[in-house]
Amino acid sequence: MKLQGSIVKKTREEKGYKQCYLAYLIGISQSHLSKIESDKAVVTVPELVKIAGSLEKPIAFFVS
């Protein structure tokens, strides 16, 4: 099971959120979110739960 960073980015942009705003909602740095979106960082389960909740999608939407 792997998080698809491109899906996170696309969903964030569709909601009109800037990276810094979503990072704030999740409680991580903007640079860490950037790495998540470009598949250069490992995402913890708590981060995944917060991403899904903040973007109002089920966790399964972001993983493959």
Backbone hydrogen bonds in HBPLUS format (Angstrom, degrees):
<---DONOR---> <-ACCEPTOR-->    atom                        ^
c    i                          cat <-CA-CA->   ^        H-A-AA   ^      H-
h    n   atom  resd res      DA  || num        DHA   H-A  angle D-A-AA Bond
n    s   type  num  typ     dist DA aas  dist angle  dist       angle   num
A0064-SER N   A0002-LYS O   2.94 MM  62  5.50 146.0  2.06 139.1 148.6     1
A0004-GLN N   A0062-PHE O   2.68 MM  58  5.54 162.1  1.71 173.1 172.8     2
A0007-ILE N   A0004-GLN O   3.03 MM   3  5.50 133.4  2.25 109.4 121.1     3
A0008-VAL N   A0004-GLN O   3.28 MM   4  6.73 151.7  2.37 146.8 154.9     4
A0009-LYS N   A0005-GLY O   2.95 MM   4  6.27 164.3  1.98 154.9 158.3     5
A0010-LYS N   A0006-SER O   2.95 MM   4  6.09 167.0  1.96 144.3 148.1     6
A0011-THR N   A0007-ILE O   2.94 MM   4  5.99 165.9  1.96 147.9 152.0     7
A0012-ARG N   A0008-VAL O   2.88 MM   4  6.02 161.1  1.91 151.8 157.7     8
A0013-GLU N   A0009-LYS O   2.91 MM   4  6.14 164.2  1.93 155.4 159.3     9
A0014-GLU N   A0010-LYS O   2.93 MM   4  6.16 152.6  2.01 146.1 154.0    10
A0015-LYS N   A0011-THR O   3.06 MM   4  6.33 143.4  2.20 145.2 154.1    11
A0015-LYS N   A0012-ARG O   3.18 MM   3  5.26 126.3  2.48  96.0 109.3    12
A0017-TYR N   A0012-ARG O   3.08 MM   5  5.42 157.6  2.13 158.1 152.0    13
A0016-GLY N   A0013-GLU O   2.98 MM   3  4.93 148.7  2.08  98.7 108.7    14
A0021-TYR N   A0018-LYS O   3.05 MM   3  5.31 125.5  2.36 102.5 116.3    15
A0022-LEU N   A0018-LYS O   3.13 MM   4  6.50 166.3  2.15 163.1 165.3    16
A0023-ALA N   A0019-GLN O   2.88 MM   4  6.01 164.4  1.90 156.0 161.2    17
A0024-TYR N   A0020-CYS O   3.06 MM   4  6.11 150.9  2.15 134.2 141.7    18
A0025-LEU N   A0021-TYR O   2.98 MM   4  6.32 156.9  2.04 149.8 155.7    19
A0026-ILE N   A0022-LEU O   2.95 MM   4  6.19 153.7  2.02 152.3 159.1    20
A0027-GLY N   A0023-ALA O   2.79 MM   4  5.87 141.1  1.94 145.1 156.6    21
A0028-ILE N   A0023-ALA O   2.98 MM   5  5.11 161.8  2.02 143.4 145.9    22
A0033-LEU N   A0029-SER O   3.09 MM   4  6.43 158.8  2.14 149.0 154.6    23
A0034-SER N   A0030-GLN O   2.93 MM   4  6.16 153.2  2.01 146.6 154.2    24
A0035-LYS N   A0031-SER O   3.08 MM   4  6.34 151.9  2.16 140.8 147.4    25
A0036-ILE N   A0032-HIS O   2.92 MM   4  6.24 149.2  2.02 146.0 155.2    26
A0037-GLU N   A0033-LEU O   2.88 MM   4  6.14 163.7  1.91 155.9 159.1    27
A0038-SER N   A0034-SER O   3.09 MM   4  6.30 134.6  2.30 138.8 150.5    28
A0040-LYS N   A0035-LYS O   2.73 MM   5  4.82 165.8  1.75 156.8 153.8    29
A0039-ASP N   A0036-ILE O   3.08 MM   3  5.06 160.5  2.12 109.9 111.4    30
A0048-LEU N   A0044-THR O   2.93 MM   4  6.22 158.9  1.98 152.7 158.9    31
A0049-VAL N   A0045-VAL O   2.93 MM   4  6.18 159.5  1.97 157.6 162.6    32
A0050-LYS N   A0046-PRO O   3.04 MM   4  6.26 156.5  2.10 144.1 150.2    33
A0051-ILE N   A0047-GLU O   2.82 MM   4  6.06 156.5  1.87 153.4 160.3    34
A0052-ALA N   A0048-LEU O   2.97 MM   4  6.12 173.8  1.97 153.1 154.7    35
A0053-GLY N   A0049-VAL O   2.96 MM   4  6.11 161.0  1.99 145.6 151.5    36
A0054-SER N   A0050-LYS O   2.84 MM   4  5.89 161.6  1.88 147.7 153.0    37
A0055-LEU N   A0051-ILE O   2.97 MM   4  6.11 148.0  2.08 149.9 158.2    38
A0057-LYS N   A0052-ALA O   3.00 MM   5  5.13 166.4  2.02 145.7 149.6    39
A0056-GLU N   A0053-GLY O   3.24 MM   3  4.92 156.8  2.30  95.6 102.2    40
A0061-PHE N   A0058-PRO O   2.97 MM   3  5.49 151.5  2.06 114.5 122.9    41
A0062-PHE N   A0059-ILE O   2.97 MM   3  5.76 154.8  2.03 125.5 131.0    42
